[in-house]
Amino acid sequence: MDLSEIQALIKFVSKSGVNEVELETKDFKINIKAGSSTPEIQQVMTIPANYGQPAMPAAPAPVAAPAPAAPAAPAASEPAENSKYITIKSPMIGTFYRSANPESPSFVSVGDEIQEGKVICIIEAMKLFNEIESEVSGKIIKFLVDDASPVEYDQPLFLVDPS
C-alpha cells in the first residue's frame, strides 16, 4: 500500500462517518480511528507475512468496500450516454482545480486538443498539489467536475473525443 492509498483511506474515514477502520494484509496492518474532529492513524506497523489474525480482517472488509462502489454508479451511467468518448478519471481523492492558481488560465478548456502527457488539471490531496496528465490524446468535450470541487478516486473528470 502506498502513500496515496493511505491518504485515500484516511479521507474515506473522515467523510463516511465511520469511527474506525482496520485493514490488514500479509505485509502490513493499519488501524485508523476517527475522533470528533479529524481521523488519526493510531497504529501503523509492518508484520511478518506468516503472521495472521483471521477474525480481524473479516470485519473491516465490508466497511472499506463501499468507498469504491459509491463513485462507480455515476461512472457507469455516464459512459453509457457517451460511448464514443473516453472518460478521464481521477487517480486520487482530493480537490480538483482547472488552473495552477486563480489568476492563471485553465490548463484545458472545452474544445482544446490534448496530447498524452499534457497536464490537464491539479488535484490537491493533503496540502500536496498533484499535476494530472492526460493518458489519452483527443479533444476535450466536457468538464464533469466544477473547479475547486472535491473529487473521489476513479470519479470521471473529463470527456474526451479520441477521434
N, C-alpha and C positions, 0 to 999 in steps of 0.2 A: 504494500500500500504506500503510495507516495504522498507528498505534502498536499497536493491539490485534492486528493480523495479524502484526506483527513479534514481539510478545510470544508469540503462539501458536506461531510458528515456532521461537523460542528454547526454549520448553518442550518442543516435539516433539523437538528435537535432544537435550535433556538426558535425556528419558525413553526415547528409542528406542535409545540406544547408538550412534547414527551419529556418526562422528568429524567429518564436515564436510558442510555443505550450502551450495550456491551457487545463488542464484536471480537470474535476470536477465530483465528486461522491457525494453520500449523506453524506459522512463523512468528506471530505476534498476537497480543491481546490489547484491546483499547476499551476503556470504560469511561464514558462521558456522562457527567451528571450536570443537569441544568439547575441553577439556583433560581432565585426570584427575579434576577435581572439578566444575567448572561451565563451561557454554559461555560464550564471549565473542564479541562481534561484532568480528571482526578488521578488516573493511573495509566501510564504507557510503559510497557515492558516487553522485552524480547524473551521468548521462551523456547526451549528446545523443540524440535519438530516431533519428537516422540511423546511429548507431554500432551495430555488431553483430558478435558473435563466434558463428558458427553451431555450432562444436564445443562450446562451454561449456554452453549451456542443455540440450543433449541428455542429458548425464549426470545433472544434478540432478533433472530432471523425474520419473523413476521413483522417486527417493528420497523426494521430497515427496508423491507421490501416495498412499502407504499411510496417511498420517495421517487424512485424511477417510474413507477406506474402512473402517478398523477400527471406528469407532463406528457406522457405517451399518448393519452387520449386526444388532446388537441392536435398533436403532431400527426396522428393517423388520419384525421378528417381533412387537414389542410392539403396534403399531397393528393388525396382523392379528387379534390376540386381542380387542382392544377397539376395533373400527372405529367405534363411535358416539361415542367420546371423542376429544377434541383433546389432543395431546401438546404440552406447553410444553417447549422445548428450550433448552439452554444456549447463549447467544450468544458464549461465550468459554471458554477454558481457565482453570482456577483451582480454588479450594477453595469448596465450596458450604456456606453457613450458613443455617439456618432463622430465626435471630434476629440482632439487631444485636450482642448480646453474651451471654455465658452466663446472666446474671441476667434478661435481657429475655424476654418471651414470644415465641413464634414469630410471624412475620409472618402466616402462614396455617396452618390445621390441616385435617385431612381433614374434609369436610362443610361447610367455610366457603364462603359465596358470595363470589365475587370480581368486580370490575368491571375493565374495561380501564383500564390506567394505575395500578392498585394495586400497591404494592411487595409482592412475594411471597417474595423471598429476597435474599441478598447473595452475590456471588461475588468472592472475593479473588484478585487477579491481581497479582503483583509488588508486594506491600505496598499496593495500592490496593483499597479496598472499593467494589465497584460494586453499586448497588441495581438489582435486576432487576424490571422492571414487567411485569405481565401484558398481553399483547396481545389477550386474549380475555376475555369475561365468561362466568361459569358457576359450577359447584360443583366444588371440589377433591375428586377421587375417591381419588387415591392418590399418595403420595410415591414416586418411583422412585429416589431417591438418599438415602443416610444423611447426617445432619448432620456437618459437618466432613470430608466426603469430597472427594477430588479429582474433578473433572469435566473432560471433554473438550469441545471445540467441537461443537455440534449433538447432544450427549448428552441423551436425554429426562430431564426433571426431575420433571414432574408430569403426571397425567392429569386432565383437566377435562371435566365433563359440561356441554355448552353449553346444554342444554335447561332 
